[in-house]
Amino acid sequence: MIKPDRHTNPKYSILNISTIILTELNAFYAIKYDNLLNKIIIILGDQAKVNFPYALNFLYLLGKLNYEQETDSFKANEIK
C-alpha cells in the first residue's frame, strides 16, 4: 500500500494519512484511537478508513509514536 499505482489517490495514501496523524499528535499530548480516526475521517473522508491502520503501523515501525494500552491512546515520541 505504500507503493502507489496508477489508481492510487494521493489524498488517501499512507504517507498523507501519516502526515495528518503526526500533525494531530503534535497539537495534542495524547489522542485516543477513536478520536484520531474521527479526525482523519473529518479531514479526508470515509475512504481514509482503509489505510488508517496501515498509517499507524507505518509510524509505529518508524518509532514516531507510542501506543498507551491503558488509555487506548497514541503519543508522539520526543525528537532527540
mmJSON file of the N, C-alpha and C atoms, coordinates in Angstrom:
{"data_MODEL":{"atom_site":{
"group_PDB":["ATOM","ATOM","ATOM","ATOM","ATOM","ATOM","ATOM","ATOM","ATOM","ATOM","ATOM","ATOM","ATOM","ATOM","ATOM","ATOM","ATOM","ATOM","ATOM","ATOM","ATOM","ATOM","ATOM","ATOM","ATOM","ATOM","ATOM","ATOM","ATOM","ATOM","ATOM","ATOM","ATOM","ATOM","ATOM","ATOM","ATOM","ATOM","ATOM","ATOM","ATOM","ATOM","ATOM","ATOM","ATOM","ATOM","ATOM","ATOM","ATOM","ATOM","ATOM","ATOM","ATOM","ATOM","ATOM","ATOM","ATOM","ATOM","ATOM","ATOM","ATOM","ATOM","ATOM","ATOM","ATOM","ATOM","ATOM","ATOM","ATOM","ATOM","ATOM","ATOM","ATOM","ATOM","ATOM","ATOM","ATOM","ATOM","ATOM","ATOM","ATOM","ATOM","ATOM","ATOM","ATOM","ATOM","ATOM","ATOM","ATOM","ATOM","ATOM","ATOM","ATOM","ATOM","ATOM","ATOM","ATOM","ATOM","ATOM","ATOM","ATOM","ATOM","ATOM","ATOM","ATOM","ATOM","ATOM","ATOM","ATOM","ATOM","ATOM","ATOM","ATOM","ATOM","ATOM","ATOM","ATOM","ATOM","ATOM","ATOM","ATOM","ATOM","ATOM","ATOM","ATOM","ATOM","ATOM","ATOM","ATOM","ATOM","ATOM","ATOM","ATOM","ATOM","ATOM","ATOM","ATOM","ATOM","ATOM","ATOM","ATOM","ATOM","ATOM","ATOM","ATOM","ATOM","ATOM","ATOM","ATOM","ATOM","ATOM","ATOM","ATOM","ATOM","ATOM","ATOM","ATOM","ATOM","ATOM","ATOM","ATOM","ATOM","ATOM","ATOM","ATOM","ATOM","ATOM","ATOM","ATOM","ATOM","ATOM","ATOM","ATOM","ATOM","ATOM","ATOM","ATOM","ATOM","ATOM","ATOM","ATOM","ATOM","ATOM","ATOM","ATOM","ATOM","ATOM","ATOM","ATOM","ATOM","ATOM","ATOM","ATOM","ATOM","ATOM","ATOM","ATOM","ATOM","ATOM","ATOM","ATOM","ATOM","ATOM","ATOM","ATOM","ATOM","ATOM","ATOM","ATOM","ATOM","ATOM","ATOM","ATOM","ATOM","ATOM","ATOM","ATOM","ATOM","ATOM","ATOM","ATOM","ATOM","ATOM","ATOM","ATOM","ATOM","ATOM","ATOM","ATOM","ATOM","ATOM","ATOM","ATOM","ATOM","ATOM","ATOM","ATOM","ATOM","ATOM","ATOM"],
"id":[1,2,3,4,5,6,7,8,9,10,11,12,13,14,15,16,17,18,19,20,21,22,23,24,25,26,27,28,29,30,31,32,33,34,35,36,37,38,39,40,41,42,43,44,45,46,47,48,49,50,51,52,53,54,55,56,57,58,59,60,61,62,63,64,65,66,67,68,69,70,71,72,73,74,75,76,77,78,79,80,81,82,83,84,85,86,87,88,89,90,91,92,93,94,95,96,97,98,99,100,101,102,103,104,105,106,107,108,109,110,111,112,113,114,115,116,117,118,119,120,121,122,123,124,125,126,127,128,129,130,131,132,133,134,135,136,137,138,139,140,141,142,143,144,145,146,147,148,149,150,151,152,153,154,155,156,157,158,159,160,161,162,163,164,165,166,167,168,169,170,171,172,173,174,175,176,177,178,179,180,181,182,183,184,185,186,187,188,189,190,191,192,193,194,195,196,197,198,199,200,201,202,203,204,205,206,207,208,209,210,211,212,213,214,215,216,217,218,219,220,221,222,223,224,225,226,227,228,229,230,231,232,233,234,235,236,237,238,239,240],
"type_symbol":["N","C","C","N","C","C","N","C","C","N","C","C","N","C","C","N","C","C","N","C","C","N","C","C","N","C","C","N","C","C","N","C","C","N","C","C","N","C","C","N","C","C","N","C","C","N","C","C","N","C","C","N","C","C","N","C","C","N","C","C","N","C","C","N","C","C","N","C","C","N","C","C","N","C","C","N","C","C","N","C","C","N","C","C","N","C","C","N","C","C","N","C","C","N","C","C","N","C","C","N","C","C","N","C","C","N","C","C","N","C","C","N","C","C","N","C","C","N","C","C","N","C","C","N","C","C","N","C","C","N","C","C","N","C","C","N","C","C","N","C","C","N","C","C","N","C","C","N","C","C","N","C","C","N","C","C","N","C","C","N","C","C","N","C","C","N","C","C","N","C","C","N","C","C","N","C","C","N","C","C","N","C","C","N","C","C","N","C","C","N","C","C","N","C","C","N","C","C","N","C","C","N","C","C","N","C","C","N","C","C","N","C","C","N","C","C","N","C","C","N","C","C","N","C","C","N","C","C","N","C","C","N","C","C","N","C","C","N","C","C"],
"label_atom_id":["N","CA","C","N","CA","C","N","CA","C","N","CA","C","N","CA","C","N","CA","C","N","CA","C","N","CA","C","N","CA","C","N","CA","C","N","CA","C","N","CA","C","N","CA","C","N","CA","C","N","CA","C","N","CA","C","N","CA","C","N","CA","C","N","CA","C","N","CA","C","N","CA","C","N","CA","C","N","CA","C","N","CA","C","N","CA","C","N","CA","C","N","CA","C","N","CA","C","N","CA","C","N","CA","C","N","CA","C","N","CA","C","N","CA","C","N","CA","C","N","CA","C","N","CA","C","N","CA","C","N","CA","C","N","CA","C","N","CA","C","N","CA","C","N","CA","C","N","CA","C","N","CA","C","N","CA","C","N","CA","C","N","CA","C","N","CA","C","N","CA","C","N","CA","C","N","CA","C","N","CA","C","N","CA","C","N","CA","C","N","CA","C","N","CA","C","N","CA","C","N","CA","C","N","CA","C","N","CA","C","N","CA","C","N","CA","C","N","CA","C","N","CA","C","N","CA","C","N","CA","C","N","CA","C","N","CA","C","N","CA","C","N","CA","C","N","CA","C","N","CA","C","N","CA","C","N","CA","C","N","CA","C","N","CA","C","N","CA","C","N","CA","C","N","CA","C","N","CA","C"],
"label_alt_id":[null,null,null,null,null,null,null,null,null,null,null,null,null,null,null,null,null,null,null,null,null,null,null,null,null,null,null,null,null,null,null,null,null,null,null,null,null,null,null,null,null,null,null,null,null,null,null,null,null,null,null,null,null,null,null,null,null,null,null,null,null,null,null,null,null,null,null,null,null,null,null,null,null,null,null,null,null,null,null,null,null,null,null,null,null,null,null,null,null,null,null,null,null,null,null,null,null,null,null,null,null,null,null,null,null,null,null,null,null,null,null,null,null,null,null,null,null,null,null,null,null,null,null,null,null,null,null,null,null,null,null,null,null,null,null,null,null,null,null,null,null,null,null,null,null,null,null,null,null,null,null,null,null,null,null,null,null,null,null,null,null,null,null,null,null,null,null,null,null,null,null,null,null,null,null,null,null,null,null,null,null,null,null,null,null,null,null,null,null,null,null,null,null,null,null,null,null,null,null,null,null,null,null,null,null,null,null,null,null,null,null,null,null,null,null,null,null,null,null,null,null,null,null,null,null,null,null,null,null,null,null,null,null,null,null,null,null,null,null,null],
"label_comp_id":["MET","MET","MET","ILE","ILE","ILE","LYS","LYS","LYS","PRO","PRO","PRO","ASP","ASP","ASP","ARG","ARG","ARG","HIS","HIS","HIS","THR","THR","THR","ASN","ASN","ASN","PRO","PRO","PRO","LYS","LYS","LYS","TYR","TYR","TYR","SER","SER","SER","ILE","ILE","ILE","LEU","LEU","LEU","ASN","ASN","ASN","ILE","ILE","ILE","SER","SER","SER","THR","THR","THR","ILE","ILE","ILE","ILE","ILE","ILE","LEU","LEU","LEU","THR","THR","THR","GLU","GLU","GLU","LEU","LEU","LEU","ASN","ASN","ASN","ALA","ALA","ALA","PHE","PHE","PHE","TYR","TYR","TYR","ALA","ALA","ALA","ILE","ILE","ILE","LYS","LYS","LYS","TYR","TYR","TYR","ASP","ASP","ASP","ASN","ASN","ASN","LEU","LEU","LEU","LEU","LEU","LEU","ASN","ASN","ASN","LYS","LYS","LYS","ILE","ILE","ILE","ILE","ILE","ILE","ILE","ILE","ILE","ILE","ILE","ILE","LEU","LEU","LEU","GLY","GLY","GLY","ASP","ASP","ASP","GLN","GLN","GLN","ALA","ALA","ALA","LYS","LYS","LYS","VAL","VAL","VAL","ASN","ASN","ASN","PHE","PHE","PHE","PRO","PRO","PRO","TYR","TYR","TYR","ALA","ALA","ALA","LEU","LEU","LEU","ASN","ASN","ASN","PHE","PHE","PHE","LEU","LEU","LEU","TYR","TYR","TYR","LEU","LEU","LEU","LEU","LEU","LEU","GLY","GLY","GLY","LYS","LYS","LYS","LEU","LEU","LEU","ASN","ASN","ASN","TYR","TYR","TYR","GLU","GLU","GLU","GLN","GLN","GLN","GLU","GLU","GLU","THR","THR","THR","ASP","ASP","ASP","SER","SER","SER","PHE","PHE","PHE","LYS","LYS","LYS","ALA","ALA","ALA","ASN","ASN","ASN","GLU","GLU","GLU","ILE","ILE","ILE","LYS","LYS","LYS"],
"label_asym_id":["A","A","A","A","A","A","A","A","A","A","A","A","A","A","A","A","A","A","A","A","A","A","A","A","A","A","A","A","A","A","A","A","A","A","A","A","A","A","A","A","A","A","A","A","A","A","A","A","A","A","A","A","A","A","A","A","A","A","A","A","A","A","A","A","A","A","A","A","A","A","A","A","A","A","A","A","A","A","A","A","A","A","A","A","A","A","A","A","A","A","A","A","A","A","A","A","A","A","A","A","A","A","A","A","A","A","A","A","A","A","A","A","A","A","A","A","A","A","A","A","A","A","A","A","A","A","A","A","A","A","A","A","A","A","A","A","A","A","A","A","A","A","A","A","A","A","A","A","A","A","A","A","A","A","A","A","A","A","A","A","A","A","A","A","A","A","A","A","A","A","A","A","A","A","A","A","A","A","A","A","A","A","A","A","A","A","A","A","A","A","A","A","A","A","A","A","A","A","A","A","A","A","A","A","A","A","A","A","A","A","A","A","A","A","A","A","A","A","A","A","A","A","A","A","A","A","A","A","A","A","A","A","A","A","A","A","A","A","A","A"],
"label_entity_id":["1","1","1","1","1","1","1","1","1","1","1","1","1","1","1","1","1","1","1","1","1","1","1","1","1","1","1","1","1","1","1","1","1","1","1","1","1","1","1","1","1","1","1","1","1","1","1","1","1","1","1","1","1","1","1","1","1","1","1","1","1","1","1","1","1","1","1","1","1","1","1","1","1","1","1","1","1","1","1","1","1","1","1","1","1","1","1","1","1","1","1","1","1","1","1","1","1","1","1","1","1","1","1","1","1","1","1","1","1","1","1","1","1","1","1","1","1","1","1","1","1","1","1","1","1","1","1","1","1","1","1","1","1","1","1","1","1","1","1","1","1","1","1","1","1","1","1","1","1","1","1","1","1","1","1","1","1","1","1","1","1","1","1","1","1","1","1","1","1","1","1","1","1","1","1","1","1","1","1","1","1","1","1","1","1","1","1","1","1","1","1","1","1","1","1","1","1","1","1","1","1","1","1","1","1","1","1","1","1","1","1","1","1","1","1","1","1","1","1","1","1","1","1","1","1","1","1","1","1","1","1","1","1","1","1","1","1","1","1","1"],
"label_seq_id":[1,1,1,2,2,2,3,3,3,4,4,4,5,5,5,6,6,6,7,7,7,8,8,8,9,9,9,10,10,10,11,11,11,12,12,12,13,13,13,14,14,14,15,15,15,16,16,16,17,17,17,18,18,18,19,19,19,20,20,20,21,21,21,22,22,22,23,23,23,24,24,24,25,25,25,26,26,26,27,27,27,28,28,28,29,29,29,30,30,30,31,31,31,32,32,32,33,33,33,34,34,34,35,35,35,36,36,36,37,37,37,38,38,38,39,39,39,40,40,40,41,41,41,42,42,42,43,43,43,44,44,44,45,45,45,46,46,46,47,47,47,48,48,48,49,49,49,50,50,50,51,51,51,52,52,52,53,53,53,54,54,54,55,55,55,56,56,56,57,57,57,58,58,58,59,59,59,60,60,60,61,61,61,62,62,62,63,63,63,64,64,64,65,65,65,66,66,66,67,67,67,68,68,68,69,69,69,70,70,70,71,71,71,72,72,72,73,73,73,74,74,74,75,75,75,76,76,76,77,77,77,78,78,78,79,79,79,80,80,80],
"pdbx_PDB_ins_code":[null,null,null,null,null,null,null,null,null,null,null,null,null,null,null,null,null,null,null,null,null,null,null,null,null,null,null,null,null,null,null,null,null,null,null,null,null,null,null,null,null,null,null,null,null,null,null,null,null,null,null,null,null,null,null,null,null,null,null,null,null,null,null,null,null,null,null,null,null,null,null,null,null,null,null,null,null,null,null,null,null,null,null,null,null,null,null,null,null,null,null,null,null,null,null,null,null,null,null,null,null,null,null,null,null,null,null,null,null,null,null,null,null,null,null,null,null,null,null,null,null,null,null,null,null,null,null,null,null,null,null,null,null,null,null,null,null,null,null,null,null,null,null,null,null,null,null,null,null,null,null,null,null,null,null,null,null,null,null,null,null,null,null,null,null,null,null,null,null,null,null,null,null,null,null,null,null,null,null,null,null,null,null,null,null,null,null,null,null,null,null,null,null,null,null,null,null,null,null,null,null,null,null,null,null,null,null,null,null,null,null,null,null,null,null,null,null,null,null,null,null,null,null,null,null,null,null,null,null,null,null,null,null,null,null,null,null,null,null,null],
"Cartn_x":[0.807,0.0,0.85,2.112,2.939,3.317,3.612,3.977,2.703,2.535,1.3,1.3,0.108,-0.048,-0.861,-1.278,-1.95,-3.36,-3.9,-5.243,-5.236,-4.065,-3.946,-4.208,-5.096,-5.345,-4.374,-3.497,-2.509,-3.137,-4.361,-5.051,-5.257,-5.459,-5.726,-4.524,-3.362,-2.164,-1.725,-0.957,-0.454,0.428,1.223,2.107,1.328,0.28,-0.537,-1.282,-1.852,-2.554,-1.572,-0.368,0.659,1.034,1.101,1.408,0.331,-0.913,-2.013,-2.012,-1.716,-1.643,-0.561,0.606,1.694,1.336,0.64,0.204,-0.757,-1.683,-2.632,-1.933,-0.964,-0.24,0.644,1.125,1.915,1.033,-0.227,-1.142,-1.677,-1.744,-2.28,-1.256,-1.34,-0.395,-0.65,-1.901,-2.293,-3.684,-3.911,-5.206,-5.658,-6.898,-7.457,-7.649,-7.616,-7.718,-8.968,-10.116,-11.378,-11.417,-10.903,-10.879,-9.962,-8.819,-7.889,-8.507,-9.156,-9.827,-10.913,-11.688,-12.741,-12.156,-11.029,-10.403,-9.921,-9.357,-8.894,-10.079,-11.178,-12.373,-12.937,-12.94,-13.431,-12.55,-11.236,-10.313,-10.318,-10.263,-10.093,-11.337,-12.231,-13.41,-13.343,-14.451,-14.571,-13.576,-13.094,-12.164,-10.821,-10.537,-9.271,-9.278,-10.463,-10.552,-9.717,-9.639,-8.952,-7.465,-6.824,-5.383,-4.995,-5.961,-5.663,-4.835,-5.225,-4.398,-2.996,-2.875,-1.564,-0.674,-1.285,-0.525,-0.042,-0.89,-0.469,0.678,0.57,1.646,2.939,2.826,3.983,4.697,3.942,4.531,5.098,4.426,4.911,6.234,6.315,7.545,8.705,8.401,9.44,9.84,9.079,9.374,8.891,7.885,7.373,6.244,5.608,4.543,4.558,3.956,3.797,2.322,1.987,0.616,0.531,-0.409,-0.652,-1.872,-1.649,-2.727,-3.755,-3.316,-4.235,-5.294,-4.891,-5.822,-6.286,-5.785,-6.101,-5.837,-4.639,-4.299,-2.883,-2.611,-1.305,-0.621,0.707,1.518,2.694,3.076,4.226,5.504,6.49,7.803,8.524,9.336,10.133,11.248,11.526,12.601,13.906,14.868,16.158,17.212],
"Cartn_y":[-1.203,0.0,1.267,1.17,2.368,2.727,1.708,1.96,2.191,3.397,3.698,3.085,2.875,2.501,3.593,3.36,4.427,4.715,3.816,4.016,4.623,4.836,5.353,6.856,7.261,8.676,9.14,10.087,10.529,11.077,11.552,12.091,11.005,9.769,8.664,7.744,8.206,7.373,7.281,6.264,6.054,7.212,7.727,8.835,10.102,10.381,11.566,11.406,10.245,10.0,10.066,9.547,9.609,11.046,11.871,13.287,13.959,13.662,14.249,13.721,12.449,11.872,12.567,12.757,13.426,14.872,15.532,16.905,16.95,16.017,15.961,15.611,14.717,14.336,15.47,16.303,17.454,18.53,18.581,19.588,19.183,17.878,17.377,16.449,16.308,15.446,13.975,13.577,12.195,12.215,11.29,11.205,9.752,9.539,8.2,7.742,6.418,5.821,6.291,6.203,6.582,8.059,8.91,10.345,10.652,9.975,10.177,9.719,8.57,8.075,9.042,9.559,10.518,11.79,12.274,13.47,13.212,12.039,11.69,11.623,11.039,10.944,12.329,13.213,14.579,15.31,15.131,15.845,15.26,13.923,13.297,12.618,12.181,11.459,9.984,9.287,7.878,6.957,7.332,6.466,6.329,7.199,7.128,6.021,5.474,4.402,3.184,2.907,1.707,1.751,2.884,2.992,3.52,3.865,4.402,3.432,2.161,1.251,1.057,1.065,0.915,2.131,3.31,4.52,4.482,4.014,3.872,2.874,1.752,0.754,1.324,2.065,2.689,3.622,4.472,5.409,4.688,3.631,2.873,2.183,1.614,0.936,1.908,3.135,4.157,4.74,4.404,4.912,6.328,6.751,8.116,8.252,7.139,7.229,6.021,6.19,5.121,4.896,3.649,3.301,3.034,3.7,3.506,2.598,1.356,0.381,0.718,1.262,1.556,2.579,3.564,4.629,4.511,3.518,3.317,4.596,5.154,6.407,6.357,7.317,7.431,8.701,8.621,9.782,9.833,11.045,11.215,11.027,10.374,10.243,11.567,11.805,13.018,12.911,14.015,14.058,14.289,13.431,13.534,14.081],
"Cartn_z":[0.0,0.0,0.0,0.383,0.361,-1.07,-1.868,-3.257,-4.074,-4.6,-5.329,-6.729,-7.236,-8.638,-9.33,-10.529,-11.266,-10.76,-9.939,-9.403,-8.0,-7.436,-6.078,-6.052,-5.175,-4.961,-3.876,-4.175,-3.173,-1.901,-1.987,-0.813,0.251,-0.164,0.757,0.931,0.564,0.689,2.146,2.441,3.796,4.229,3.326,3.684,4.025,3.287,3.575,4.901,5.133,6.396,7.551,7.367,8.412,8.741,7.734,7.95,8.802,8.509,9.273,10.706,10.882,12.228,13.04,12.461,13.177,13.5,12.603,12.86,14.048,14.09,15.209,16.517,16.463,17.678,18.191,17.304,17.735,18.36,17.959,18.505,19.881,20.148,21.411,22.049,23.364,24.083,23.771,23.85,23.562,22.947,22.025,21.356,21.374,21.767,21.752,20.309,20.132,18.798,18.066,18.721,18.065,17.709,18.587,18.295,17.121,17.069,15.958,14.638,14.661,13.459,13.001,13.935,13.576,12.971,13.494,12.922,11.501,11.266,9.914,8.965,9.403,8.557,8.269,9.258,9.037,8.022,8.135,7.246,5.841,5.727,4.414,3.859,4.714,4.258,4.633,4.35,4.738,4.045,2.896,2.168,2.87,3.806,4.542,5.586,5.918,6.908,6.519,5.237,4.766,5.107,4.905,5.115,6.491,7.32,8.649,9.505,9.62,10.425,9.856,8.537,7.906,8.198,8.227,8.549,9.999,10.911,12.303,12.437,11.742,11.772,11.212,10.13,9.499,10.476,11.153,12.115,13.33,13.781,14.928,14.589,13.405,12.992,12.811,12.427,12.303,13.655,14.701,16.035,16.261,15.523,15.637,16.654,17.037,18.024,18.935,20.095,21.079,21.326,21.624,21.961,23.457,24.12,25.549,25.692,26.099,26.154,27.238,28.354,29.451,29.053,28.28,27.885,26.434,25.713,24.297,23.514,23.705,23.048,22.478,21.619,20.988,21.447,21.571,21.927,20.95,20.584,19.696,20.491,19.891,20.524,20.486,21.504,21.522,20.495,19.834,18.848,19.583,19.344,20.038,19.125],
"occupancy":[1.0,1.0,1.0,1.0,1.0,1.0,1.0,1.0,1.0,1.0,1.0,1.0,1.0,1.0,1.0,1.0,1.0,1.0,1.0,1.0,1.0,1.0,1.0,1.0,1.0,1.0,1.0,1.0,1.0,1.0,1.0,1.0,1.0,1.0,1.0,1.0,1.0,1.0,1.0,1.0,1.0,1.0,1.0,1.0,1.0,1.0,1.0,1.0,1.0,1.0,1.0,1.0,1.0,1.0,1.0,1.0,1.0,1.0,1.0,1.0,1.0,1.0,1.0,1.0,1.0,1.0,1.0,1.0,1.0,1.0,1.0,1.0,1.0,1.0,1.0,1.0,1.0,1.0,1.0,1.0,1.0,1.0,1.0,1.0,1.0,1.0,1.0,1.0,1.0,1.0,1.0,1.0,1.0,1.0,1.0,1.0,1.0,1.0,1.0,1.0,1.0,1.0,1.0,1.0,1.0,1.0,1.0,1.0,1.0,1.0,1.0,1.0,1.0,1.0,1.0,1.0,1.0,1.0,1.0,1.0,1.0,1.0,1.0,1.0,1.0,1.0,1.0,1.0,1.0,1.0,1.0,1.0,1.0,1.0,1.0,1.0,1.0,1.0,1.0,1.0,1.0,1.0,1.0,1.0,1.0,1.0,1.0,1.0,1.0,1.0,1.0,1.0,1.0,1.0,1.0,1.0,1.0,1.0,1.0,1.0,1.0,1.0,1.0,1.0,1.0,1.0,1.0,1.0,1.0,1.0,1.0,1.0,1.0,1.0,1.0,1.0,1.0,1.0,1.0,1.0,1.0,1.0,1.0,1.0,1.0,1.0,1.0,1.0,1.0,1.0,1.0,1.0,1.0,1.0,1.0,1.0,1.0,1.0,1.0,1.0,1.0,1.0,1.0,1.0,1.0,1.0,1.0,1.0,1.0,1.0,1.0,1.0,1.0,1.0,1.0,1.0,1.0,1.0,1.0,1.0,1.0,1.0,1.0,1.0,1.0,1.0,1.0,1.0,1.0,1.0,1.0,1.0,1.0,1.0,1.0,1.0,1.0,1.0,1.0,1.0],
"B_iso_or_equiv":[0.0,0.0,0.0,0.0,0.0,0.0,0.0,0.0,0.0,0.0,0.0,0.0,0.0,0.0,0.0,0.0,0.0,0.0,0.0,0.0,0.0,0.0,0.0,0.0,0.0,0.0,0.0,0.0,0.0,0.0,0.0,0.0,0.0,0.0,0.0,0.0,0.0,0.0,0.0,0.0,0.0,0.0,0.0,0.0,0.0,0.0,0.0,0.0,0.0,0.0,0.0,0.0,0.0,0.0,0.0,0.0,0.0,0.0,0.0,0.0,0.0,0.0,0.0,0.0,0.0,0.0,0.0,0.0,0.0,0.0,0.0,0.0,0.0,0.0,0.0,0.0,0.0,0.0,0.0,0.0,0.0,0.0,0.0,0.0,0.0,0.0,0.0,0.0,0.0,0.0,0.0,0.0,0.0,0.0,0.0,0.0,0.0,0.0,0.0,0.0,0.0,0.0,0.0,0.0,0.0,0.0,0.0,0.0,0.0,0.0,0.0,0.0,0.0,0.0,0.0,0.0,0.0,0.0,0.0,0.0,0.0,0.0,0.0,0.0,0.0,0.0,0.0,0.0,0.0,0.0,0.0,0.0,0.0,0.0,0.0,0.0,0.0,0.0,0.0,0.0,0.0,0.0,0.0,0.0,0.0,0.0,0.0,0.0,0.0,0.0,0.0,0.0,0.0,0.0,0.0,0.0,0.0,0.0,0.0,0.0,0.0,0.0,0.0,0.0,0.0,0.0,0.0,0.0,0.0,0.0,0.0,0.0,0.0,0.0,0.0,0.0,0.0,0.0,0.0,0.0,0.0,0.0,0.0,0.0,0.0,0.0,0.0,0.0,0.0,0.0,0.0,0.0,0.0,0.0,0.0,0.0,0.0,0.0,0.0,0.0,0.0,0.0,0.0,0.0,0.0,0.0,0.0,0.0,0.0,0.0,0.0,0.0,0.0,0.0,0.0,0.0,0.0,0.0,0.0,0.0,0.0,0.0,0.0,0.0,0.0,0.0,0.0,0.0,0.0,0.0,0.0,0.0,0.0,0.0,0.0,0.0,0.0,0.0,0.0,0.0],
"pdbx_formal_charge":[null,null,null,null,null,null,null,null,null,null,null,null,null,null,null,null,null,null,null,null,null,null,null,null,null,null,null,null,null,null,null,null,null,null,null,null,null,null,null,null,null,null,null,null,null,null,null,null,null,null,null,null,null,null,null,null,null,null,null,null,null,null,null,null,null,null,null,null,null,null,null,null,null,null,null,null,null,null,null,null,null,null,null,null,null,null,null,null,null,null,null,null,null,null,null,null,null,null,null,null,null,null,null,null,null,null,null,null,null,null,null,null,null,null,null,null,null,null,null,null,null,null,null,null,null,null,null,null,null,null,null,null,null,null,null,null,null,null,null,null,null,null,null,null,null,null,null,null,null,null,null,null,null,null,null,null,null,null,null,null,null,null,null,null,null,null,null,null,null,null,null,null,null,null,null,null,null,null,null,null,null,null,null,null,null,null,null,null,null,null,null,null,null,null,null,null,null,null,null,null,null,null,null,null,null,null,null,null,null,null,null,null,null,null,null,null,null,null,null,null,null,null,null,null,null,null,null,null,null,null,null,null,null,null,null,null,null,null,null,null],
"auth_seq_id":[1,1,1,2,2,2,3,3,3,4,4,4,5,5,5,6,6,6,7,7,7,8,8,8,9,9,9,10,10,10,11,11,11,12,12,12,13,13,13,14,14,14,15,15,15,16,16,16,17,17,17,18,18,18,19,19,19,20,20,20,21,21,21,22,22,22,23,23,23,24,24,24,25,25,25,26,26,26,27,27,27,28,28,28,29,29,29,30,30,30,31,31,31,32,32,32,33,33,33,34,34,34,35,35,35,36,36,36,37,37,37,38,38,38,39,39,39,40,40,40,41,41,41,42,42,42,43,43,43,44,44,44,45,45,45,46,46,46,47,47,47,48,48,48,49,49,49,50,50,50,51,51,51,52,52,52,53,53,53,54,54,54,55,55,55,56,56,56,57,57,57,58,58,58,59,59,59,60,60,60,61,61,61,62,62,62,63,63,63,64,64,64,65,65,65,66,66,66,67,67,67,68,68,68,69,69,69,70,70,70,71,71,71,72,72,72,73,73,73,74,74,74,75,75,75,76,76,76,77,77,77,78,78,78,79,79,79,80,80,80],
"auth_comp_id":["MET","MET","MET","ILE","ILE","ILE","LYS","LYS","LYS","PRO","PRO","PRO","ASP","ASP","ASP","ARG","ARG","ARG","HIS","HIS","HIS","THR","THR","THR","ASN","ASN","ASN","PRO","PRO","PRO","LYS","LYS","LYS","TYR","TYR","TYR","SER","SER","SER","ILE","ILE","ILE","LEU","LEU","LEU","ASN","ASN","ASN","ILE","ILE","ILE","SER","SER","SER","THR","THR","THR","ILE","ILE","ILE","ILE","ILE","ILE","LEU","LEU","LEU","THR","THR","THR","GLU","GLU","GLU","LEU","LEU","LEU","ASN","ASN","ASN","ALA","ALA","ALA","PHE","PHE","PHE","TYR","TYR","TYR","ALA","ALA","ALA","ILE","ILE","ILE","LYS","LYS","LYS","TYR","TYR","TYR","ASP","ASP","ASP","ASN","ASN","ASN","LEU","LEU","LEU","LEU","LEU","LEU","ASN","ASN","ASN","LYS","LYS","LYS","ILE","ILE","ILE","ILE","ILE","ILE","ILE","ILE","ILE","ILE","ILE","ILE","LEU","LEU","LEU","GLY","GLY","GLY","ASP","ASP","ASP","GLN","GLN","GLN","ALA","ALA","ALA","LYS","LYS","LYS","VAL","VAL","VAL","ASN","ASN","ASN","PHE","PHE","PHE","PRO","PRO","PRO","TYR","TYR","TYR","ALA","ALA","ALA","LEU","LEU","LEU","ASN","ASN","ASN","PHE","PHE","PHE","LEU","LEU","LEU","TYR","TYR","TYR","LEU","LEU","LEU","LEU","LEU","LEU","GLY","GLY","GLY","LYS","LYS","LYS","LEU","LEU","LEU","ASN","ASN","ASN","TYR","TYR","TYR","GLU","GLU","GLU","GLN","GLN","GLN","GLU","GLU","GLU","THR","THR","THR","ASP","ASP","ASP","SER","SER","SER","PHE","PHE","PHE","LYS","LYS","LYS","ALA","ALA","ALA","ASN","ASN","ASN","GLU","GLU","GLU","ILE","ILE","ILE","LYS","LYS","LYS"],
"auth_asym_id":["A","A","A","A","A","A","A","A","A","A","A","A","A","A","A","A","A","A","A","A","A","A","A","A","A","A","A","A","A","A","A","A","A","A","A","A","A","A","A","A","A","A","A","A","A","A","A","A","A","A","A","A","A","A","A","A","A","A","A","A","A","A","A","A","A","A","A","A","A","A","A","A","A","A","A","A","A","A","A","A","A","A","A","A","A","A","A","A","A","A","A","A","A","A","A","A","A","A","A","A","A","A","A","A","A","A","A","A","A","A","A","A","A","A","A","A","A","A","A","A","A","A","A","A","A","A","A","A","A","A","A","A","A","A","A","A","A","A","A","A","A","A","A","A","A","A","A","A","A","A","A","A","A","A","A","A","A","A","A","A","A","A","A","A","A","A","A","A","A","A","A","A","A","A","A","A","A","A","A","A","A","A","A","A","A","A","A","A","A","A","A","A","A","A","A","A","A","A","A","A","A","A","A","A","A","A","A","A","A","A","A","A","A","A","A","A","A","A","A","A","A","A","A","A","A","A","A","A","A","A","A","A","A","A","A","A","A","A","A","A"],
"auth_atom_id":["N","CA","C","N","CA","C","N","CA","C","N","CA","C","N","CA","C","N","CA","C","N","CA","C","N","CA","C","N","CA","C","N","CA","C","N","CA","C","N","CA","C","N","CA","C","N","CA","C","N","CA","C","N","CA","C","N","CA","C","N","CA","C","N","CA","C","N","CA","C","N","CA","C","N","CA","C","N","CA","C","N","CA","C","N","CA","C","N","CA","C","N","CA","C","N","CA","C","N","CA","C","N","CA","C","N","CA","C","N","CA","C","N","CA","C","N","CA","C","N","CA","C","N","CA","C","N","CA","C","N","CA","C","N","CA","C","N","CA","C","N","CA","C","N","CA","C","N","CA","C","N","CA","C","N","CA","C","N","CA","C","N","CA","C","N","CA","C","N","CA","C","N","CA","C","N","CA","C","N","CA","C","N","CA","C","N","CA","C","N","CA","C","N","CA","C","N","CA","C","N","CA","C","N","CA","C","N","CA","C","N","CA","C","N","CA","C","N","CA","C","N","CA","C","N","CA","C","N","CA","C","N","CA","C","N","CA","C","N","CA","C","N","CA","C","N","CA","C","N","CA","C","N","CA","C","N","CA","C","N","CA","C","N","CA","C","N","CA","C","N","CA","C","N","CA","C","N","CA","C"],
"pdbx_PDB_model_num":[1,1,1,1,1,1,1,1,1,1,1,1,1,1,1,1,1,1,1,1,1,1,1,1,1,1,1,1,1,1,1,1,1,1,1,1,1,1,1,1,1,1,1,1,1,1,1,1,1,1,1,1,1,1,1,1,1,1,1,1,1,1,1,1,1,1,1,1,1,1,1,1,1,1,1,1,1,1,1,1,1,1,1,1,1,1,1,1,1,1,1,1,1,1,1,1,1,1,1,1,1,1,1,1,1,1,1,1,1,1,1,1,1,1,1,1,1,1,1,1,1,1,1,1,1,1,1,1,1,1,1,1,1,1,1,1,1,1,1,1,1,1,1,1,1,1,1,1,1,1,1,1,1,1,1,1,1,1,1,1,1,1,1,1,1,1,1,1,1,1,1,1,1,1,1,1,1,1,1,1,1,1,1,1,1,1,1,1,1,1,1,1,1,1,1,1,1,1,1,1,1,1,1,1,1,1,1,1,1,1,1,1,1,1,1,1,1,1,1,1,1,1,1,1,1,1,1,1,1,1,1,1,1,1,1,1,1,1,1,1]
}}}
